[in-house]
């Protein structure tokens, strides 16, 4: 295993091991060493800028504390999560670290390695201010265990306007169908362009492309059925999604395996390809690369998914055994301040998950994304370990990888059925 596969397995293993040991005894929240260590995986241009917003907020209120940015490169936390698991096994956690909402944060909570942030939620009134789907995704045994930085929409299709114009392709708009997308990919290829950018060095990019394709076929209701264990992985709907996924891969950049997600996005910005299916971290990165929304690039919901918001929600948690628990909680308590949320979103390309942030000063794409977030059904990603268990996530990555190699729907279904069994999800 490597990359995100190993990360998912690491989360599952550490949660099980620590649960068996009865978890951790919290250190006092008044413990102070004038130091704070924060582990994340935010190292690209837009990510680093957004992370600096959080550190600046903390430092303004805690000027005597040495705040250490211990970011570990690797898309979607593929390396950071593995390193974190090793540190947890050696009882040497950082004070604060990044994870995802849903089953990822809940796995840490059930293992007893992160502390409840109920005091922060009470002080900031977050239960009333936060999107209810995201609030529920932070809860374990009735208490919240992490503070979200914002929501990314995962079911997004970005496109380079000049490349499409050269290929004689009209820029897509809402209601764009998957059949039309495939036809446009063919037109771009015929024009001599690269149809689809893909950061293949980061395995999550292929899994995101698959889950967007799956959502386009099964819809919001089917997604909820899947989360509840009621999706037959050998069904005609899944087979259709796999066939379309495979067809898109046939148009992917031949150099995809050598590119990280942000390098692929930079290639889109530079006109090196026509389309990219990517969560809207890509929006922040496109802007950081100097591309202009509406002039150089555009973005729409992934074909067939206009009526849902597939969310990727980054969350920071505080270690139960934080060396400096007081500063850890102080770092988390500053994240949901409206001014911090707005500055962070502007850099990251995400949107606030609390209601009282005025997003009118954000770019048009983010304003549209915020409207969708508060009006459409919000679904949690499987590619980022939110909707289903780490064991299932690991199985999904294995299944997608196997399908990319073999194009065998049966082999894909074999891996997913094994993942369902290992994750103890009821089968249809």
C-alpha positions as CSV (number, residue, x, y, z in Angstrom):
1,X,0.0,0.0,0.0
2,X,1.0,3.6,-0.5
3,X,-0.4,7.1,-0.4
4,X,-4.0,7.5,0.6
5,X,-4.5,3.7,0.9
6,X,-2.0,3.6,3.6
7,X,-3.5,6.7,5.2
8,X,-6.9,5.1,5.4
9,X,-5.5,1.9,6.9
10,X,-3.5,3.9,9.4
11,X,-6.6,5.7,10.7
12,X,-8.5,2.4,11.0
13,X,-5.6,0.7,12.8
14,X,-4.9,3.4,15.3
15,X,-8.6,3.8,16.1
16,X,-9.0,0.1,16.8
17,X,-5.8,-0.2,18.8
18,X,-6.5,2.8,21.0
19,X,-10.1,1.8,21.5
20,X,-8.9,-1.6,22.7
21,X,-6.6,0.1,25.2
22,X,-9.4,2.3,26.5
23,X,-8.3,5.6,24.9
24,X,-6.2,8.3,26.5
25,X,-6.6,10.3,29.7
26,X,-6.9,14.0,28.9
27,X,-4.2,16.4,29.9
28,X,-5.4,19.5,31.7
29,X,-6.8,22.2,29.3
30,X,-4.7,24.7,31.3
31,X,-1.4,23.0,30.5
32,X,0.9,25.7,28.8
33,X,4.4,25.4,27.5
34,X,4.4,28.6,25.3
35,X,4.6,26.4,22.3
36,X,2.1,24.9,19.8
37,X,2.7,22.4,17.1
38,X,0.2,22.1,14.2
39,X,0.3,19.3,11.7
40,X,-1.5,19.6,8.4
41,X,-0.9,18.7,4.7
42,X,-1.3,22.2,3.4
43,X,1.8,23.0,1.4
44,X,0.6,24.2,-2.1
45,X,0.4,27.9,-2.8
46,X,-3.3,28.4,-1.9
47,X,-3.1,26.0,1.0
48,X,-0.1,27.6,2.5
49,X,-1.7,31.0,2.2
50,X,-4.9,29.8,3.9
51,X,-2.9,28.1,6.7
52,X,-1.1,31.4,7.3
53,X,-4.5,33.0,8.0
54,X,-5.1,30.6,10.9
55,X,-1.7,31.1,12.3
56,X,-2.0,34.8,12.1
57,X,-5.3,34.7,14.0
58,X,-3.8,32.6,16.7
59,X,-0.6,34.7,17.0
60,X,-2.5,38.0,17.4
61,X,-4.3,36.6,20.5
62,X,-1.3,34.6,21.8
63,X,1.8,36.7,21.0
64,X,4.0,34.9,23.5
65,X,3.5,31.5,22.0
66,X,5.8,29.9,19.5
67,X,3.4,28.4,16.9
68,X,5.1,25.7,14.7
69,X,3.8,24.9,11.3
70,X,4.7,21.2,10.9
71,X,2.9,20.6,7.6
72,X,3.7,17.4,5.7
73,X,3.4,17.5,1.9
74,X,1.1,15.0,0.2
75,X,-2.4,15.5,-1.3
76,X,-5.4,14.7,0.9
77,X,-3.1,13.9,3.8
78,X,-1.6,10.8,2.2
79,X,1.7,11.3,4.0
80,X,0.6,13.4,7.0
81,X,-2.0,10.8,8.2
82,X,0.6,8.0,8.1
83,X,3.2,10.0,10.0
84,X,0.5,11.0,12.5
85,X,-0.5,7.4,13.1
86,X,3.1,6.6,13.9
87,X,3.3,9.4,16.4
88,X,0.1,8.4,18.1
89,X,1.4,4.8,18.4
90,X,4.4,6.3,20.2
91,X,2.3,8.5,22.4
92,X,3.9,11.6,20.9
93,X,1.0,13.5,19.2
94,X,1.2,17.0,17.9
95,X,-1.0,19.5,19.8
96,X,-3.3,20.1,16.8
97,X,-3.7,18.2,13.5
98,X,-5.8,18.3,10.4
99,X,-8.3,15.6,9.5
100,X,-11.7,15.4,7.7
101,X,-15.3,15.6,9.0
102,X,-17.4,12.5,9.4
103,X,-15.9,9.1,10.0
104,X,-12.3,10.4,10.0
105,X,-12.7,12.7,13.0
106,X,-15.1,10.2,14.6
107,X,-12.5,7.4,14.3
108,X,-10.0,9.6,16.3
109,X,-12.7,10.4,18.8
110,X,-13.7,6.8,19.4
111,X,-10.0,6.0,19.9
112,X,-9.8,8.6,22.6
113,X,-6.9,10.5,21.0
114,X,-8.7,13.8,20.5
115,X,-10.5,15.9,23.0
116,X,-14.1,17.2,22.9
117,X,-14.4,20.9,21.7
118,X,-17.8,21.3,23.4
119,X,-16.5,24.3,25.3
120,X,-15.6,26.1,22.1
121,X,-18.9,25.2,20.5
122,X,-20.8,26.6,23.5
123,X,-18.8,29.8,23.7
124,X,-19.1,30.5,20.0
125,X,-22.7,29.3,19.6
126,X,-21.6,26.9,16.9
127,X,-24.4,24.4,17.2
128,X,-26.9,27.1,16.0
129,X,-24.5,28.7,13.5
130,X,-23.2,25.6,11.7
131,X,-24.6,23.7,8.7
132,X,-26.5,20.8,10.4
133,X,-25.0,18.1,8.1
134,X,-21.5,19.3,9.0
135,X,-22.4,19.6,12.7
136,X,-23.6,16.0,12.8
137,X,-20.4,14.9,11.0
138,X,-18.3,16.3,13.9
139,X,-20.2,14.5,16.7
140,X,-19.3,11.4,18.7
141,X,-21.4,10.3,21.7
142,X,-23.3,13.6,21.6
143,X,-20.2,15.8,21.7
144,X,-18.2,17.7,19.0
145,X,-14.6,16.7,18.4
146,X,-13.3,19.1,15.8
147,X,-13.6,22.6,14.3
148,X,-14.0,22.9,10.5
149,X,-12.2,25.4,8.5
150,X,-14.7,25.5,5.7
151,X,-16.4,23.3,3.0
152,X,-15.1,22.5,-0.4
153,X,-17.5,21.3,-3.1
154,X,-16.1,18.1,-4.6
155,X,-18.4,17.6,-7.5
156,X,-17.0,20.4,-9.7
157,X,-15.7,20.5,-13.3
158,X,-13.2,23.2,-14.1
159,X,-12.4,24.2,-17.7
160,X,-9.9,26.4,-19.6
161,X,-11.9,28.8,-21.9
162,X,-9.2,29.4,-24.4
163,X,-8.5,25.6,-25.0
164,X,-12.2,25.0,-25.5
165,X,-12.5,27.9,-27.9
166,X,-9.5,26.5,-29.9
167,X,-11.3,23.2,-30.1
168,X,-14.6,24.7,-31.1
169,X,-16.3,23.7,-27.9
170,X,-18.9,26.0,-26.2
171,X,-18.1,26.6,-22.5
172,X,-20.4,24.3,-20.5
173,X,-23.2,25.7,-18.3
174,X,-25.6,24.3,-15.7
175,X,-27.4,21.2,-16.8
176,X,-24.3,20.0,-18.7
177,X,-24.9,16.3,-19.4
178,X,-22.3,13.5,-19.1
179,X,-22.8,12.5,-22.7
180,X,-22.1,16.1,-23.8
181,X,-19.0,16.1,-21.6
182,X,-17.6,13.0,-23.3
183,X,-18.4,14.4,-26.7
184,X,-16.5,17.6,-25.8
185,X,-13.5,15.6,-24.6
186,X,-13.4,13.9,-28.0
187,X,-13.5,17.3,-29.8
188,X,-10.6,18.6,-27.7
189,X,-8.6,15.5,-28.5
190,X,-9.4,15.9,-32.2
191,X,-8.1,19.5,-32.1
192,X,-4.8,18.3,-30.8
193,X,-5.3,19.4,-27.2
194,X,-5.2,17.5,-23.9
195,X,-8.8,16.9,-22.9
196,X,-8.6,16.1,-19.2
197,X,-6.0,17.1,-16.6
198,X,-5.5,14.7,-13.7
199,X,-3.0,14.8,-10.8
200,X,-2.4,11.0,-10.9
201,X,0.5,11.1,-8.4
202,X,-2.2,11.9,-5.8
203,X,-4.4,8.8,-5.8
204,X,-7.4,10.7,-4.4
205,X,-7.9,12.5,-7.8
206,X,-8.9,9.3,-9.5
207,X,-11.2,8.4,-6.7
208,X,-12.8,11.8,-6.7
209,X,-13.4,11.4,-10.5
210,X,-15.0,8.1,-9.8
211,X,-17.2,9.3,-7.0
212,X,-18.4,12.3,-9.1
213,X,-19.2,9.9,-11.9
214,X,-21.0,7.6,-9.5
215,X,-23.0,10.5,-8.0
216,X,-24.0,11.5,-11.5
217,X,-25.5,8.1,-12.1
218,X,-27.1,7.2,-8.7
219,X,-28.1,10.7,-7.6
220,X,-28.6,12.1,-4.2
221,X,-31.0,9.4,-3.0
222,X,-28.7,6.7,-4.3
223,X,-25.8,8.3,-2.5
224,X,-27.7,8.1,0.8
225,X,-28.6,4.5,0.0
226,X,-24.9,3.7,-0.5
227,X,-24.0,5.3,2.9
228,X,-26.6,3.1,4.5
229,X,-25.3,0.0,2.8
230,X,-28.1,-0.3,0.3
231,X,-26.1,-0.1,-2.9
232,X,-25.4,-3.2,-4.9
233,X,-21.9,-2.9,-6.2
234,X,-22.7,-5.3,-9.1
235,X,-25.8,-3.4,-10.2
236,X,-26.3,-1.9,-13.6
237,X,-26.0,1.6,-12.2
238,X,-22.5,0.9,-10.8
239,X,-21.5,-0.8,-14.0
240,X,-22.7,2.3,-16.0
241,X,-20.7,4.6,-13.7
242,X,-17.6,2.5,-14.1
243,X,-17.9,2.5,-17.9
244,X,-18.2,6.3,-18.0
245,X,-15.3,6.6,-15.5
246,X,-13.2,4.4,-17.8
247,X,-14.2,6.5,-20.9
248,X,-13.1,9.7,-19.1
249,X,-9.8,8.1,-18.1
250,X,-9.1,7.4,-21.8
251,X,-9.0,11.2,-22.4
252,X,-6.7,11.9,-19.4
253,X,-3.4,13.6,-19.7
254,X,-0.7,11.1,-20.7
255,X,1.6,12.7,-18.1
256,X,-1.0,12.4,-15.3
257,X,1.0,9.9,-13.3
258,X,3.8,12.4,-12.9
259,X,1.6,15.3,-11.7
260,X,0.3,16.1,-8.2
261,X,-3.2,17.7,-8.0
262,X,-1.8,21.2,-7.8
263,X,0.6,20.6,-10.7
264,X,-2.4,19.4,-12.8
265,X,-4.4,22.5,-11.8
266,X,-1.5,24.7,-12.8
267,X,-1.4,23.0,-16.1
268,X,-5.1,23.8,-16.6
269,X,-4.4,27.4,-15.7
270,X,-1.6,27.5,-18.3
271,X,-3.8,26.1,-21.1
272,X,-2.2,22.7,-21.0
273,X,-5.6,20.9,-20.9
274,X,-9.3,21.6,-21.3
275,X,-11.0,20.1,-18.2
276,X,-10.3,19.0,-14.7
277,X,-12.6,17.3,-12.3
278,X,-11.5,18.3,-8.9
279,X,-12.8,19.5,-5.6
280,X,-12.7,23.3,-5.5
281,X,-9.4,23.4,-3.7
282,X,-8.6,23.8,-7.4
283,X,-10.3,27.2,-7.4
284,X,-8.0,28.6,-4.8
285,X,-5.0,27.2,-6.7
286,X,-6.1,28.6,-10.0
287,X,-6.4,32.0,-8.5
288,X,-3.0,31.6,-6.8
289,X,-1.5,30.7,-10.1
290,X,-2.7,34.0,-11.6
291,X,-5.7,32.7,-13.6
292,X,-8.8,34.8,-13.7
293,X,-12.3,33.4,-13.2
294,X,-14.5,34.1,-16.2
295,X,-11.6,35.2,-18.4
296,X,-9.2,32.2,-18.2
297,X,-11.3,29.5,-16.6
298,X,-14.8,28.6,-15.5
299,X,-16.4,26.1,-13.2
300,X,-19.7,24.2,-13.1
301,X,-21.1,21.3,-11.1
302,X,-19.8,18.0,-12.4
303,X,-22.2,16.8,-15.2
304,X,-25.4,15.3,-13.8
305,X,-24.8,16.5,-10.2
306,X,-26.3,20.0,-10.2
307,X,-28.8,19.1,-7.5
308,X,-26.3,18.2,-4.7
309,X,-23.3,19.5,-2.9
310,X,-20.7,16.8,-2.3
311,X,-18.6,18.2,0.5
312,X,-15.0,17.9,1.6
313,X,-14.6,19.5,5.0
314,X,-11.2,20.0,6.6
315,X,-11.2,19.9,10.4
316,X,-8.7,20.6,13.0
317,X,-8.6,18.6,16.3
318,X,-6.8,18.9,19.6
319,X,-4.9,16.0,21.0
320,X,-6.1,14.5,24.2
321,X,-2.5,14.3,25.4
322,X,-1.5,17.7,23.9
323,X,1.7,19.0,25.4
324,X,0.1,22.4,25.4
325,X,-3.6,21.8,25.7
326,X,-4.5,25.4,26.5
327,X,-2.9,26.7,23.3
328,X,-4.4,23.9,21.2
329,X,-7.9,24.9,22.2
330,X,-7.0,28.6,21.7
331,X,-5.9,27.7,18.1
332,X,-9.2,25.9,17.4
333,X,-11.3,28.6,19.0
334,X,-10.1,31.3,16.5
335,X,-11.1,29.3,13.4
336,X,-14.8,30.1,13.3
337,X,-14.5,33.8,13.9
338,X,-16.3,35.5,10.9
339,X,-13.2,37.5,9.9
340,X,-11.0,34.4,10.0
341,X,-13.5,32.4,8.0
342,X,-13.7,35.0,5.3
343,X,-10.0,35.5,4.9
344,X,-9.4,31.8,5.0
345,X,-12.0,31.1,2.3
346,X,-10.6,33.8,0.1
347,X,-7.2,32.1,0.1
348,X,-8.4,28.5,0.0
349,X,-11.3,28.5,-2.4
350,X,-13.6,27.0,0.2
351,X,-16.7,28.5,1.8
352,X,-17.7,29.1,5.4
353,X,-19.8,26.4,7.2
354,X,-21.3,28.9,9.6
355,X,-24.3,31.1,8.6
356,X,-23.2,34.5,9.8
357,X,-20.3,35.1,7.5
358,X,-21.1,37.7,4.7
359,X,-19.6,36.1,1.6
360,X,-20.6,39.0,-0.7
361,X,-16.9,40.1,-1.1
362,X,-15.8,36.6,-2.3
363,X,-15.4,35.9,-6.0
364,X,-18.5,34.9,-8.0
365,X,-17.7,31.2,-8.0
366,X,-17.5,31.1,-4.2
367,X,-20.7,33.0,-3.8
368,X,-22.5,30.5,-6.0
369,X,-20.9,27.6,-4.1
370,X,-22.1,29.1,-0.8
371,X,-25.6,29.4,-2.1
372,X,-25.6,25.8,-3.2
373,X,-24.2,24.7,0.2
374,X,-27.1,26.3,2.0
375,X,-29.9,25.3,-0.4
376,X,-29.0,21.9,-1.8
377,X,-28.6,18.5,0.0
378,X,-25.1,18.3,1.5
379,X,-23.5,14.9,1.0
380,X,-20.2,13.6,2.5
381,X,-17.4,12.3,0.4
382,X,-16.2,8.7,0.4
383,X,-13.0,9.6,-1.3
384,X,-11.9,11.7,1.7
385,X,-13.0,9.3,4.5
386,X,-16.1,11.2,5.5
387,X,-19.2,9.2,4.6
388,X,-18.0,5.7,5.4
389,X,-15.4,4.0,7.6
390,X,-11.6,4.1,7.1
391,X,-11.8,0.4,6.3
392,X,-14.3,1.1,3.5
393,X,-12.3,4.0,2.2
394,X,-9.2,1.8,2.0
395,X,-11.3,-0.8,0.0
396,X,-12.6,1.9,-2.4
397,X,-9.1,3.1,-3.2
398,X,-8.0,-0.5,-3.9
399,X,-11.1,-1.1,-6.0
400,X,-10.6,2.1,-8.1
401,X,-6.9,1.3,-8.6
402,X,-7.7,-2.2,-9.7
403,X,-10.4,-1.0,-12.1
404,X,-7.9,1.6,-13.6
405,X,-5.5,-1.4,-14.3
406,X,-8.0,-4.1,-15.4
407,X,-11.3,-2.3,-16.4
408,X,-13.0,-5.3,-14.8
409,X,-16.4,-4.4,-13.1
410,X,-16.3,-7.8,-11.3
411,X,-12.9,-7.2,-9.8
412,X,-14.1,-3.8,-8.7
413,X,-17.2,-5.3,-7.1
414,X,-15.1,-8.0,-5.4
415,X,-13.0,-5.4,-3.6
416,X,-16.0,-3.2,-2.6
417,X,-17.9,-6.2,-1.2
418,X,-14.9,-7.2,0.8
419,X,-14.7,-3.6,2.1
420,X,-18.4,-3.6,3.0
421,X,-17.8,-6.8,5.0
422,X,-14.7,-5.5,6.7
423,X,-16.4,-2.2,7.6
424,X,-19.5,-4.1,9.0
425,X,-21.9,-2.2,6.7
426,X,-25.3,-4.0,6.2
427,X,-25.5,-5.4,2.7
428,X,-28.5,-5.0,0.5
